[in-house]
Amino acid sequence: MNKSLVSVLLIAILIVSCAKEKKQDPFQVGKHHIGLLTDSTQVKDLDLAFPIDSIVKNIMGDEFTGDINDIEIYDTTTGKQLLTLTPTQSLDSTAHIKSIQITDSRYKTGKNISTLSTFADIKNNYKISGISTLINSIVISVNEINASFTIDKKELPANLQFNMDLKIEAVQIPDNAKIKYFMLYW
């Protein structure tokens, strides 16, 4: 009895230790993460979050102007831009990332929203917190995931495209309006 209990216990330990650890999807977008990048990742740690991608840090003499320089992430196999990261401080390797512009369609929210999605996908999956009108686009805010989705005004009916003072409501946006890109804010 004692030997069988020990052998069952050893088999159980072996199964548990051999079980594969679930890996973080590098293209999963959540409220506090994008793949391995989290809201507490520092600029100096970007190589760990994007080990196979190309990281471009533009330094343009911002020490005099105080401007924040964006950091661009590119896929090394395709050369396609994946993300644009904006740090909280320029020229500071310990700064955190405050916003991320997502342009690559492989990045998806937990509810499967990506740059290939439409306005209908957003409104059917998230509560819209606000709609802002810009010169060439509208921005749909979703507080649930700290994100905003940008739609080009060309996707809107002609009577909504040229008046910046017009307050656009969700019912006025066509369901098939495509997302140009989306942003995550921390």
Backbone as a printed PyTorch tensor [residue, N CA C, xyz], in Angstrom:
tensor([[[  0.8300,  -1.1890,   0.0000],
         [  0.0000,   0.0000,   0.0000],
         [  0.8700,   1.2460,   0.0000]],

        [[  1.9050,   1.2300,   0.8220],
         [  2.7870,   2.3700,   0.9430],
         [  3.5590,   2.6160,  -0.3600]],

        [[  3.9880,   1.5310,  -1.0400],
         [  4.7220,   1.6610,  -2.2910],
         [  3.8160,   2.2110,  -3.3930]],

        [[  2.5800,   1.7680,  -3.4300],
         [  1.6600,   2.2500,  -4.4720],
         [  1.3210,   3.7250,  -4.2630]],

        [[  1.2030,   4.1450,  -3.0080],
         [  0.9350,   5.5490,  -2.7140],
         [  2.1160,   6.4170,  -3.1380]],

        [[  3.3250,   5.9550,  -2.8690],
         [  4.5270,   6.6920,  -3.2460],
         [  4.6400,   6.7570,  -4.7720]],

        [[  4.3580,   5.6510,  -5.4630],
         [  4.4640,   5.6610,  -6.9270],
         [  3.3870,   6.5480,  -7.5580]],

        [[  2.1790,   6.5680,  -7.0090],
         [  1.1330,   7.4710,  -7.5100],
         [  1.5400,   8.9250,  -7.2810]],

        [[  2.1070,   9.1830,  -6.1110],
         [  2.5590,  10.5320,  -5.8000],
         [  3.6800,  10.9650,  -6.7470]],

        [[  4.6300,  10.0700,  -7.0220],
         [  5.7160,  10.3890,  -7.9490],
         [  5.1950,  10.6390,  -9.3590]],

        [[  4.2380,   9.8570,  -9.8040],
         [  3.6460,  10.0480, -11.1320],
         [  2.9200,  11.3880, -11.1960]],

        [[  2.2000,  11.7300, -10.1370],
         [  1.4870,  13.0110, -10.0950],
         [  2.4700,  14.1750, -10.1550]],

        [[  3.5570,  14.0780,  -9.4100],
         [  4.5730,  15.1340,  -9.4250],
         [  5.2010,  15.2390, -10.8080]],

        [[  5.4620,  14.1180, -11.4380],
         [  6.0430,  14.1080, -12.7730],
         [  5.0970,  14.7600, -13.7880]],

        [[  3.8250,  14.4610, -13.7100],
         [  2.8380,  15.0380, -14.6340],
         [  2.7450,  16.5420, -14.4360]],

        [[  2.6880,  16.9700, -13.1780],
         [  2.5900,  18.4000, -12.8940],
         [  3.8440,  19.1290, -13.3550]],

        [[  5.0100,  18.5620, -13.1380],
         [  6.2450,  19.2370, -13.5280],
         [  6.4410,  19.2450, -15.0360]],

        [[  5.8570,  18.2860, -15.7280],
         [  5.9860,  18.2360, -17.1830],
         [  4.9070,  19.0440, -17.9020]],

        [[  3.8980,  19.4440, -17.1820],
         [  2.8170,  20.2230, -17.8150],
         [  3.3880,  21.5180, -18.3650]],

        [[  2.9680,  21.8380, -19.5720],
         [  3.4720,  23.0560, -20.2080],
         [  2.8910,  24.2800, -19.5400]],

        [[  3.7690,  25.2170, -19.3090],
         [  3.3470,  26.4920, -18.7550],
         [  2.7230,  27.3030, -19.8950]],

        [[  1.5620,  27.8960, -19.6340],
         [  0.8950,  28.6830, -20.6590],
         [  1.7080,  29.9440, -20.9140]],

        [[  2.0800,  30.1500, -22.1760],
         [  2.8860,  31.3110, -22.5290],
         [  1.9750,  32.4890, -22.8520]],

        [[  2.4870,  33.6700, -22.5660],
         [  1.7740,  34.9000, -22.8770],
         [  1.7620,  35.0870, -24.3960]],

        [[  0.5810,  35.3160, -24.9480],
         [  0.4410,  35.5910, -26.3750],
         [  1.0990,  36.9390, -26.6610]],

        [[  2.0880,  36.9960, -27.5640],
         [  2.7840,  38.2620, -27.8130],
         [  1.9190,  39.3180, -28.4950]],

        [[  0.7310,  38.9280, -28.9640],
         [ -0.1480,  39.8750, -29.6490],
         [ -1.4420,  40.1330, -28.8810]],

        [[ -1.5250,  39.6680, -27.6480],
         [ -2.7230,  39.8740, -26.8230],
         [ -2.6950,  41.2620, -26.1930]],

        [[ -3.7930,  42.0050, -26.3490],
         [ -3.9080,  43.3500, -25.7870],
         [ -4.8670,  43.3060, -24.6120]],

        [[ -4.3990,  43.7240, -23.4410],
         [ -5.2280,  43.8100, -22.2440],
         [ -5.1600,  45.2130, -21.6660]],

        [[ -5.8800,  45.4290, -20.6150],
         [ -5.9280,  46.7520, -19.9900],
         [ -4.5570,  47.1870, -19.4760]],

        [[ -3.7390,  46.2280, -19.0130],
         [ -2.4450,  46.5550, -18.4260],
         [ -1.2670,  45.9110, -19.1490]],

        [[ -1.5080,  45.3580, -20.3480],
         [ -0.4000,  44.7350, -21.0790],
         [ -0.6860,  44.6490, -22.5800]],

        [[  0.4000,  44.5370, -23.3180],
         [  0.3630,  44.1890, -24.7390],
         [  1.4540,  43.1490, -24.8920]],

        [[  1.0610,  41.8980, -25.0550],
         [  2.0490,  40.8280, -25.0770],
         [  2.8320,  40.8290, -23.7840]],

        [[  4.1460,  40.9010, -23.8760],
         [  5.0060,  40.9190, -22.6890],
         [  5.2310,  42.3240, -22.1360]],

        [[  4.7990,  43.3460, -22.8590],
         [  4.9310,  44.7290, -22.4070],
         [  3.8090,  45.0360, -21.4250]],

        [[  4.1800,  45.5240, -20.2420],
         [  3.1730,  45.8440, -19.2260],
         [  3.2210,  47.3290, -18.8890]],

        [[  2.2610,  47.7560, -18.1000],
         [  2.2080,  49.1640, -17.7070],
         [  3.3470,  49.5550, -16.7700]],

        [[  4.1170,  48.5930, -16.2970],
         [  5.2600,  48.9080, -15.4380],
         [  6.6070,  48.6700, -16.1320]],

        [[  6.5910,  48.3130, -17.4040],
         [  7.8260,  48.1040, -18.1520],
         [  8.5480,  49.4400, -18.3400]],

        [[  9.8430,  49.4290, -18.0990],
         [ 10.6510,  50.6250, -18.3000],
         [ 11.2850,  50.5890, -19.6890]],

        [[ 11.6530,  51.7340, -20.1990],
         [ 12.2520,  51.8360, -21.5310],
         [ 13.4690,  50.9170, -21.6460]],

        [[ 14.2720,  50.8400, -20.5990],
         [ 15.4830,  50.0090, -20.6360],
         [ 15.1680,  48.5180, -20.7640]],

        [[ 13.9160,  48.1090, -20.4770],
         [ 13.5400,  46.6970, -20.5230],
         [ 12.8050,  46.3070, -21.8100]],

        [[ 12.7410,  47.1930, -22.7730],
         [ 12.0050,  46.8930, -23.9990],
         [ 12.5980,  45.7150, -24.7660]],

        [[ 13.9090,  45.5300, -24.6650],
         [ 14.5380,  44.3930, -25.3390],
         [ 14.0120,  43.0630, -24.8100]],

        [[ 13.6070,  43.0290, -23.5460],
         [ 13.0480,  41.8050, -22.9680],
         [ 11.6190,  41.5660, -23.4540]],

        [[ 10.8530,  42.6410, -23.6460],
         [  9.4700,  42.5240, -24.0960],
         [  9.3880,  42.2280, -25.5910]],

        [[ 10.3820,  42.6810, -26.3530],
         [ 10.4010,  42.4750, -27.8030],
         [ 11.7460,  41.8830, -28.2190]],

        [[ 12.0210,  40.6270, -27.8280],
         [ 13.3560,  40.0580, -28.0430],
         [ 13.7170,  39.8330, -29.5120]],

        [[ 12.7370,  39.6150, -30.3870],
         [ 13.0680,  39.3430, -31.7890],
         [ 12.6850,  40.4860, -32.7240]],

        [[ 12.1770,  41.5610, -32.1800],
         [ 11.7520,  42.6930, -32.9980],
         [ 12.7970,  43.7970, -32.9610]],

        [[ 12.7020,  44.6980, -33.9140],
         [ 13.6240,  45.8190, -34.0090],
         [ 13.0410,  47.0260, -33.2770]],

        [[ 13.8180,  47.6060, -32.3870],
         [ 13.3860,  48.7490, -31.5850],
         [ 14.1370,  49.9820, -32.0690]],

        [[ 13.3730,  50.9990, -32.4930],
         [ 13.9780,  52.2280, -32.9980],
         [ 13.6440,  53.3580, -32.0400]],

        [[ 14.6790,  53.9040, -31.4120],
         [ 14.5170,  55.0270, -30.4850],
         [ 15.0340,  56.2760, -31.1860]],

        [[ 14.1230,  57.1470, -31.5400],
         [ 14.5070,  58.3870, -32.2120],
         [ 14.9120,  59.4240, -31.1750]],

        [[ 16.1480,  59.8910, -31.2600],
         [ 16.6360,  60.9230, -30.3420],
         [ 16.9130,  62.1450, -31.2050]],

        [[ 16.1180,  63.1850, -31.0040],
         [ 16.1960,  64.3310, -31.9060],
         [ 16.5080,  65.6210, -31.1520]],

        [[ 17.3880,  65.5730, -30.1860],
         [ 17.7620,  66.7980, -29.4850],
         [ 16.6500,  67.3550, -28.6230]],

        [[ 15.8080,  66.4760, -28.0720],
         [ 14.6700,  66.9360, -27.2880],
         [ 15.0480,  67.4310, -25.8940]],

        [[ 16.2940,  67.3420, -25.5510],
         [ 16.6980,  67.8210, -24.2330],
         [ 16.4830,  69.3310, -24.1110]],

        [[ 16.3990,  70.0390, -25.2180],
         [ 16.1710,  71.4810, -25.1910],
         [ 14.6880,  71.8330, -25.3070]],

        [[ 13.9470,  71.0400, -26.0670],
         [ 12.5300,  71.3490, -26.2880],
         [ 11.6190,  70.6810, -25.2850]],

        [[ 12.0770,  69.5960, -24.6610],
         [ 11.2430,  68.8740, -23.7150],
         [ 10.2520,  67.9390, -24.3840]],

        [[ 10.3820,  67.7570, -25.6930],
         [  9.4720,  66.8610, -26.4050],
         [  9.7590,  65.4110, -26.0570]],

        [[  8.7160,  64.6150, -26.1080],
         [  8.8510,  63.1840, -25.8830],
         [  9.1000,  62.5190, -27.2300]],

        [[ 10.1180,  61.6810, -27.3060],
         [ 10.4030,  60.9630, -28.5400],
         [  9.7800,  59.5810, -28.4950]],

        [[  9.0250,  59.2700, -29.5360],
         [  8.3830,  57.9640, -29.6270],
         [  9.4050,  56.8830, -29.9290]],

        [[  9.0680,  55.6690, -29.5340],
         [  9.8870,  54.4960, -29.7940],
         [  9.0630,  53.5920, -30.6970]],

        [[  9.6310,  53.2250, -31.8370],
         [  8.9070,  52.4050, -32.8050],
         [  9.4050,  50.9670, -32.7360]],

        [[  8.4530,  50.0410, -32.8270],
         [  8.7790,  48.6120, -32.8110],
         [  8.4260,  48.0490, -34.1880]],

        [[  9.4110,  47.3660, -34.8160],
         [  9.2270,  46.7860, -36.1410],
         [  9.4330,  45.2790, -36.0880]],

        [[  8.6930,  44.5650, -36.9050],
         [  8.8720,  43.1260, -37.0720],
         [ 10.1190,  42.9300, -37.9280]],

        [[ 11.1060,  42.2000, -37.4320],
         [ 12.3670,  42.0530, -38.1630],
         [ 12.2250,  41.1790, -39.4000]],

        [[ 11.2340,  40.2930, -39.4380],
         [ 11.0870,  39.4370, -40.6170],
         [ 10.3810,  40.1430, -41.7620]],

        [[  9.3920,  40.9870, -41.4640],
         [  8.6360,  41.6650, -42.5220],
         [  9.0380,  43.1230, -42.6890]],

        [[  9.6550,  43.7080, -41.6760],
         [  9.9930,  45.1230, -41.7070],
         [  8.8000,  46.0220, -41.4240]],

        [[  7.6590,  45.4230, -41.1190],
         [  6.4210,  46.1660, -40.8870],
         [  6.4030,  46.7400, -39.4730]],

        [[  5.9080,  47.9880, -39.3450],
         [  5.8080,  48.5960, -38.0260],
         [  4.6840,  47.9400, -37.2450]],

        [[  4.9740,  47.5950, -35.9980],
         [  4.0010,  46.9460, -35.1220],
         [  3.3410,  47.9510, -34.1930]],

        [[  4.1820,  48.7190, -33.4850],
         [  3.7140,  49.6110, -32.4330],
         [  4.5310,  50.8990, -32.4200]],

        [[  3.9380,  51.9390, -31.8480],
         [  4.6640,  53.1620, -31.5180],
         [  4.4280,  53.4140, -30.0400]],

        [[  5.5070,  53.4420, -29.2700],
         [  5.4330,  53.6150, -27.8260],
         [  5.8250,  55.0450, -27.4530]],

        [[  5.0970,  55.6260, -26.5180],
         [  5.4360,  56.9580, -26.0280],
         [  5.7830,  56.8500, -24.5470]],

        [[  7.0450,  57.1600, -24.2020],
         [  7.4420,  57.0840, -22.7900],
         [  6.9730,  58.3120, -22.0100]],

        [[  6.9710,  58.1840, -20.6900],
         [  6.5620,  59.2960, -19.8340],
         [  7.6060,  60.4130, -19.8150]],

        [[  8.8740,  60.0760, -20.0220],
         [  9.9730,  61.0490, -20.0360],
         [ 10.8700,  60.7420, -21.2220]],

        [[ 11.3910,  61.7900, -21.8340],
         [ 12.3430,  61.5650, -22.9210],
         [ 13.7450,  61.3820, -22.3450]],

        [[ 14.5530,  60.6380, -23.0700],
         [ 15.9550,  60.4080, -22.7100],
         [ 16.1340,  59.8520, -21.3040]],

        [[ 15.1740,  59.0590, -20.8390],
         [ 15.2420,  58.4710, -19.5040],
         [ 14.9700,  56.9770, -19.6260]],

        [[ 15.9920,  56.1770, -19.4150],
         [ 15.8480,  54.7290, -19.5790],
         [ 14.9660,  54.1060, -18.4990]],

        [[ 14.7200,  54.8280, -17.4160],
         [ 13.8620,  54.2870, -16.3600],
         [ 12.4050,  54.7380, -16.5110]],

        [[ 12.1130,  55.5020, -17.5460],
         [ 10.7420,  55.9690, -17.7820],
         [  9.8480,  54.7930, -18.1720]],

        [[  8.5810,  54.9100, -17.8320],
         [  7.5910,  53.9060, -18.2130],
         [  6.9110,  54.3400, -19.5070]],

        [[  6.1890,  53.4260, -20.1070],
         [  5.4460,  53.7290, -21.3300],
         [  4.0750,  54.2620, -20.9280]],

        [[  3.6730,  55.4110, -21.5040],
         [  2.3720,  55.9760, -21.1470],
         [  1.3060,  55.7070, -22.1970]],

        [[  1.7080,  55.4840, -23.4620],
         [  0.7180,  55.1560, -24.4880],
         [  1.3600,  54.3260, -25.5880]],

        [[  0.5190,  53.5350, -26.2540],
         [  0.9720,  52.6690, -27.3350],
         [  0.0100,  52.8020, -28.4920]],

        [[  0.5330,  53.1150, -29.6660],
         [ -0.2820,  53.1190, -30.8800],
         [ -0.0940,  51.7670, -31.5490]],

        [[ -1.1960,  51.0790, -31.7990],
         [ -1.1630,  49.7400, -32.3650],
         [ -1.6040,  49.8200, -33.8230]],

        [[ -0.7100,  49.4380, -34.7300],
         [ -1.0220,  49.4910, -36.1560],
         [ -1.0650,  48.1110, -36.8010]],

        [[ -0.4360,  47.1330, -36.2000],
         [ -0.3890,  45.7910, -36.7760],
         [ -1.6640,  45.0170, -36.4440]],

        [[ -2.2220,  44.3500, -37.4270],
         [ -3.5060,  43.6550, -37.2610],
         [ -3.4230,  42.3980, -36.4050]],

        [[ -2.2420,  41.9190, -36.0960],
         [ -2.1230,  40.7230, -35.2500],
         [ -2.4240,  41.0010, -33.7900]],

        [[ -2.3190,  42.2650, -33.3890],
         [ -2.6260,  42.6330, -32.0080],
         [ -4.1340,  42.6820, -31.8350]],

        [[ -4.6380,  41.9250, -30.8420],
         [ -6.0820,  41.8270, -30.6120],
         [ -6.3910,  41.9570, -29.1320]],

        [[ -7.5370,  42.5690, -28.8550],
         [ -7.9940,  42.6770, -27.4720],
         [ -8.5450,  41.3230, -27.0390]],

        [[ -8.8880,  41.2200, -25.7790],
         [ -9.4800,  39.9850, -25.2590],
         [-10.7940,  39.6310, -25.9440]],

        [[-11.4320,  40.6190, -26.5620],
         [-12.6910,  40.3890, -27.2740],
         [-12.4800,  40.3990, -28.7820]],

        [[-11.2320,  40.1230, -29.1860],
         [-10.8650,  39.9080, -30.5840],
         [-10.9730,  41.1500, -31.4770]],

        [[-10.7940,  42.3280, -30.9240],
         [-10.8280,  43.5580, -31.7160],
         [ -9.3990,  43.8820, -32.1520]],

        [[ -9.2270,  44.1620, -33.4480],
         [ -7.9230,  44.5090, -34.0100],
         [ -8.1150,  45.6280, -35.0300]],

        [[ -7.0550,  45.9640, -35.7470],
         [ -7.1710,  46.9890, -36.7820],
         [ -7.9640,  46.4830, -37.9830]],

        [[ -8.2830,  45.2120, -38.0140],
         [ -9.1260,  44.6550, -39.0760],
         [-10.6120,  44.7070, -38.7050]],

        [[-10.9090,  45.1570, -37.4950],
         [-12.2840,  45.2090, -37.0010],
         [-13.0080,  46.4450, -37.5150]],

        [[-14.2980,  46.4720, -37.2490],
         [-15.1430,  47.5950, -37.6500],
         [-15.7620,  48.2530, -36.4160]],

        [[-16.4590,  49.3650, -36.6580],
         [-17.1400,  50.0460, -35.5700],
         [-18.1670,  49.1250, -34.9170]],

        [[-18.8570,  48.3090, -35.7130],
         [-19.8420,  47.3740, -35.1600],
         [-19.1880,  46.4140, -34.1730]],

        [[-17.9850,  45.9720, -34.4780],
         [-17.2620,  45.0750, -33.5680],
         [-16.9870,  45.7600, -32.2310]],

        [[-16.6250,  47.0380, -32.2840],
         [-16.3510,  47.7780, -31.0460],
         [-17.6320,  47.9120, -30.2290]],

        [[-18.6870,  48.4240, -30.8520],
         [-19.9160,  48.7000, -30.0880],
         [-20.6120,  47.4280, -29.6160]],

        [[-20.3920,  46.2980, -30.2890],
         [-20.9950,  45.0380, -29.8570],
         [-20.2210,  44.3640, -28.7350]],

        [[-18.9810,  44.7910, -28.5130],
         [-18.1420,  44.1410, -27.5060],
         [-17.7710,  45.0150, -26.3150]],

        [[-17.8430,  46.3340, -26.4900],
         [-17.4360,  47.2410, -25.4230],
         [-18.4510,  48.3670, -25.2630]],

        [[-18.4730,  48.9320, -24.0590],
         [-19.2810,  50.1190, -23.8080],
         [-18.4620,  51.3250, -24.2670]],

        [[-19.0060,  52.0920, -25.1770],
         [-18.3200,  53.2730, -25.6930],
         [-18.4070,  54.3850, -24.6530]],

        [[-17.2470,  54.9090, -24.2480],
         [-17.1810,  55.9360, -23.2120],
         [-17.2840,  57.3420, -23.7840]],

        [[-16.8870,  57.5060, -25.0440],
         [-16.9380,  58.8290, -25.6560],
         [-16.5080,  58.7890, -27.1040]],

        [[-16.9150,  59.8190, -27.8480],
         [-16.5330,  59.9650, -29.2480],
         [-16.0230,  61.3850, -29.4340]],

        [[-14.8080,  61.5210, -29.9370],
         [-14.2080,  62.8350, -30.1830],
         [-14.0160,  63.0280, -31.6810]],

        [[-14.2080,  64.2630, -32.1180],
         [-14.0350,  64.6050, -33.5270],
         [-12.7230,  65.3520, -33.7100]],

        [[-11.8960,  64.8580, -34.6190],
         [-10.6500,  65.5190, -34.9800],
         [-10.7610,  66.0010, -36.4270]],

        [[ -9.7170,  66.5690, -36.9720],
         [ -9.7750,  67.1020, -38.3350],
         [-10.0740,  66.0050, -39.3520]],

        [[ -9.3050,  64.9180, -39.3210],
         [ -9.4480,  63.8690, -40.3270],
         [ -9.9570,  62.5460, -39.7830]],

        [[-10.3160,  62.5200, -38.5220],
         [-10.7280,  61.2460, -37.9410],
         [-11.6430,  61.4680, -36.7450]],

        [[-12.2130,  60.3580, -36.2780],
         [-12.9560,  60.3650, -35.0180],
         [-12.2860,  59.3450, -34.1080]],

        [[-12.3900,  59.5750, -32.8130],
         [-11.7540,  58.7010, -31.8340],
         [-12.8360,  58.1510, -30.9110]],

        [[-12.9250,  56.8240, -30.8600],
         [-13.8920,  56.1310, -30.0210],
         [-13.1620,  55.6880, -28.7540]],

        [[-13.5600,  56.1970, -27.5970],
         [-12.9050,  55.8470, -26.3300],
         [-13.6350,  54.7060, -25.6430]],

        [[-12.8500,  53.7700, -25.1160],
         [-13.3710,  52.6320, -24.3660],
         [-12.5840,  52.5480, -23.0590]],

        [[-13.1870,  53.0470, -21.9820],
         [-12.5050,  53.0840, -20.6870],
         [-12.2510,  51.6920, -20.1060]],

        [[-13.0720,  50.7290, -20.4640],
         [-12.9500,  49.3590, -19.9470],
         [-11.5560,  48.7850, -20.1530]],

        [[-10.9160,  49.1440, -21.2670],
         [ -9.5710,  48.6450, -21.5490],
         [ -8.5600,  49.7780, -21.7270]],

        [[ -8.9120,  51.0020, -21.3080],
         [ -8.0320,  52.1700, -21.4450],
         [ -7.5700,  52.3610, -22.8870]],

        [[ -8.4930,  52.2210, -23.8270],
         [ -8.1370,  52.2880, -25.2400],
         [ -8.9850,  53.3080, -25.9790]],

        [[ -8.4600,  53.7220, -27.1240],
         [ -9.2270,  54.5500, -28.0490],
         [ -8.9730,  54.0200, -29.4610]],

        [[-10.0250,  53.9830, -30.2500],
         [ -9.9780,  53.4580, -31.6070],
         [-10.1840,  54.6140, -32.5790]],

        [[ -9.2850,  54.7720, -33.5270],
         [ -9.3590,  55.8640, -34.4860],
         [ -9.9510,  55.3590, -35.7920]],

        [[-10.9510,  56.1000, -36.2740],
         [-11.6080,  55.7910, -37.5440],
         [-11.4520,  57.0140, -38.4350]],

        [[-10.9870,  56.8070, -39.6570],
         [-10.8280,  57.8930, -40.6180],
         [-12.1940,  58.4600, -40.9690]],

        [[-12.2930,  59.7780, -41.0980],
         [-13.5700,  60.4100, -41.4320],
         [-14.0750,  59.9960, -42.8130]],

        [[-13.1990,  59.4930, -43.6670],
         [-13.6130,  59.0090, -44.9880],
         [-14.5820,  57.8390, -44.8570]],

        [[-14.5950,  57.1910, -43.7110],
         [-15.4880,  56.0640, -43.4480],
         [-16.9000,  56.5340, -43.0700]],

        [[-17.0550,  57.8370, -42.8220],
         [-18.3360,  58.3960, -42.3860],
         [-19.1410,  58.9170, -43.5760]],

        [[-20.4500,  59.1010, -43.3960],
         [-21.2530,  59.7330, -44.4480],
         [-20.7180,  61.1370, -44.7440]],

        [[-20.9070,  61.6080, -45.9740],
         [-20.3590,  62.8880, -46.4270],
         [-20.7570,  64.0560, -45.5250]],

        [[-21.9780,  64.0610, -45.0000],
         [-22.4280,  65.1830, -44.1750],
         [-21.7150,  65.2430, -42.8160]],

        [[-20.9670,  64.2150, -42.4330],
         [-20.2440,  64.2040, -41.1550],
         [-18.7410,  64.4140, -41.3200]],

        [[-18.2650,  64.4080, -42.5380],
         [-16.8200,  64.4210, -42.7720],
         [-16.1530,  65.7730, -42.5920]],

        [[-16.8600,  66.8770, -42.8220],
         [-16.1810,  68.1610, -42.9260],
         [-16.4970,  69.1620, -41.8100]],

        [[-17.4530,  68.8700, -40.9670],
         [-17.8310,  69.7920, -39.9050],
         [-17.2080,  69.3400, -38.5780]],

        [[-16.1660,  70.0470, -38.1420],
         [-15.4860,  69.6720, -36.8980],
         [-16.2970,  70.0100, -35.6560]],

        [[-17.2310,  70.9350, -35.7820],
         [-18.0330,  71.3350, -34.6310],
         [-19.2010,  70.3920, -34.3750]],

        [[-19.4690,  69.5280, -35.3290],
         [-20.5870,  68.6020, -35.2170],
         [-20.2700,  67.5160, -34.1880]],

        [[-21.1640,  67.3040, -33.2520],
         [-20.9920,  66.2400, -32.2620],
         [-21.5100,  64.9440, -32.8850]],

        [[-20.6150,  64.0170, -33.0980],
         [-20.9710,  62.7490, -33.7370],
         [-21.3970,  61.7580, -32.6730]],

        [[-22.5330,  61.1340, -32.8890],
         [-23.0760,  60.1140, -31.9930],
         [-22.8010,  58.7290, -32.5820]],

        [[-22.8200,  57.7200, -31.7460],
         [-22.5470,  56.3460, -32.1820],
         [-23.5140,  55.8830, -33.2700]],

        [[-24.7650,  56.3140, -33.2060],
         [-25.7600,  55.8680, -34.1970],
         [-25.4680,  56.4380, -35.5810]],

        [[-24.6500,  57.4950, -35.6790],
         [-24.3210,  58.0980, -36.9590],
         [-23.1420,  57.4160, -37.6560]],

        [[-22.4010,  56.6080, -36.9300],
         [-21.2140,  55.9500, -37.4850],
         [-21.6510,  54.6430, -38.1370]],

        [[-21.3130,  54.4340, -39.4030],
         [-21.6870,  53.1850, -40.0780],
         [-21.0470,  51.9720, -39.3950]],

        [[-21.7870,  50.8870, -39.3070],
         [-21.2610,  49.6680, -38.6770],
         [-20.0080,  49.1520, -39.3760]],

        [[-19.9020,  49.3760, -40.6870],
         [-18.7600,  48.8370, -41.4390],
         [-17.5620,  49.7870, -41.4820]],

        [[-17.5930,  50.8850, -40.7000],
         [-16.4580,  51.8130, -40.6400],
         [-15.2520,  51.0820, -40.0500]],

        [[-14.1330,  51.1170, -40.7670],
         [-12.9380,  50.3650, -40.3700],
         [-12.0660,  51.1520, -39.4030]],

        [[-11.3980,  50.4240, -38.5330],
         [-10.4540,  51.0160, -37.5790],
         [ -9.1410,  51.2810, -38.3050]],

        [[ -8.6310,  52.4990, -38.1600],
         [ -7.3470,  52.8650, -38.7630],
         [ -6.1990,  52.3640, -37.8740]],

        [[ -6.2960,  52.6370, -36.5940],
         [ -5.3610,  52.1440, -35.5770],
         [ -6.0280,  52.3280, -34.2300]],

        [[ -5.4370,  51.7470, -33.1850],
         [ -5.9530,  52.0150, -31.8550],
         [ -4.8310,  52.2410, -30.8700]],

        [[ -5.1780,  52.9080, -29.7760],
         [ -4.2030,  53.3190, -28.7750],
         [ -4.5910,  52.7170, -27.4220]],

        [[ -3.5750,  52.4040, -26.6550],
         [ -3.7690,  51.9550, -25.2740],
         [ -3.0470,  52.9580, -24.3850]],

        [[ -3.7080,  53.3920, -23.3120],
         [ -3.1430,  54.4100, -22.4070],
         [ -2.9580,  53.8120, -21.0120]],

        [[ -1.8140,  54.1340, -20.4010],
         [ -1.5490,  53.7000, -19.0270],
         [ -1.3190,  54.8830, -18.1500]]])
